[in-house]
Amino acid sequence: MMSVLTLAVDASTSTGSVAVVAGDRVLVEREVAMRGEHAERLMPAVADALRESGATAEQVERIVCGAGPGSFTGLRIAASIAKGLAVGWSVPLLAVPSPLLMIAGAPATADSGRYLAVLDAMRGDVFASCYELHEDGGAVEVAAPALIPRSEVAHMAASHAARVMGPGEPINAVPRARGVARLRCWLAERECRVDMARWEPDYGRHAEAQVRWEAAHGRPLPGG
């Protein structure tokens, strides 16, 4: 059976990630900064990864995008790129939770087990979710992504008997597009394909600019 050629992208943190994956093999991967003047480097990284892998647009069979939660701006950039390429290339777009890409893409999680993925949500909070990773490429969601105070991370990890990982956590990691290579069974068992006309990433909470606007005006942002 021929391996499915996948282009995967994630930008849920300050590190943007791109990978070209054939089945369970990572052919090429790229990482770029997603802050300030570097915020538009994700698309060039996609082009570089495809060029180095030798893959053409006609050979890419699907696109996988990290679905958040995480950085509002980064998620918007990654989703826009993924949607645009999927439409232009007439291939399906699949959404995968960014915390799961963190767990599956980290070298430290070579062993199966439970992991609590933690991402900074600002204002003293974090996005936390727990998955159990299996050796066969499967995964089970133990606890869906939730916004919790950082002070509750240790308790949540203990309650799920999970190891904590994330930027600056005991297992230092960020979501990486390469995680798709370890999720073949997870992708096969779920309906991850999205309606590109309606799909938006899970931002986890309102953008900081929206929060400031609503605080200043004392009412919800129209259309927010």
Sequence and secondary structure as in RCSB ss.txt:
>XXXX:A:sequence
MMSVLTLAVDASTSTGSVAVVAGDRVLVEREVAMRGEHAERLMPAVADALRESGATAEQVERIVCGAGPGSFTGL
RIAASIAKGLAVGWSVPLLAVPSPLLMIAGAPATADSGRYLAVLDAMRGDVFASCYELHEDGGAVEVAAPALIPR
SEVAHMAASHAARVMGPGEPINAVPRARGVARLRCWLAERECRVDMARWEPDYGRHAEAQVRWEAAHGRPLPGG
>XXXX:A:secstr
    EEEEEE SSSEEEEEEEETTEEEEEEEEE SGGGTT HHHHHHHHHHHHT  TTT  EEEEE  SS HHHH
HHHHHHHHHHHHHHT  EEEE HHHHHHHH GGG S EEEEEEEEEETTEEEEEEEEE TTS EEEEEEEEEEEG
GGHHHHHHHTT EEEETTSSEE    GGGGGG HHHHHHS  B  TTT     SS  HHHHHHHHHHTS  TT 
